[in-house]
């Protein structure tokens, strides 16, 4: 339910970066973004640590409708430590379900 409330707070063009705490094995919000481009988020990601991202964007349909999908992204750079990559991969499915994301990448 907390993830759903956070989802409502993400506006189009916004995002949340989530990080795993290795000591407690809990996932928490690392950073929040507003009015940001994908390129800006990519530039801000660490080069040696995985992250989960929730990204909201404006989608203009051909019939004139506008929607705001919430996209879940699992980011894992090749330079990340193996144990970190395993931690993120192991919890990915549960985080996907709890975030109510409409698109998963």
Steps between C-alpha positions, in 0.01 A plus 500: 500500500789738572631446146158585358488825697848586375388423143226760526764753603710440186398750236557469127867560437586383850684199635608319813832321538504213752802350668551179698656521845745210518495490882122494551408347161228762459422708191454873554471820302841631399400810301190665362490697177252752362484633144803297397601338174609139459846629406528693827405192700751287308776753568416492872509120541804348674742309280563217748167444681164368378179699546129459450324790330137603473456745216180679401462661159234649273376268227295663221285243322408525132132544590575810709495337841778575746622247756773499761652152521726407787804310375711274724867478400763272649842656442805279556834624368754232405748647750272430800615245757351154450336487844324832432376381164367181659323696775324723248416216262356293784261772614410640156173308450362597841585868447336488155178376656502746789555805283197438276709596198320485167818437298797285603845522340 
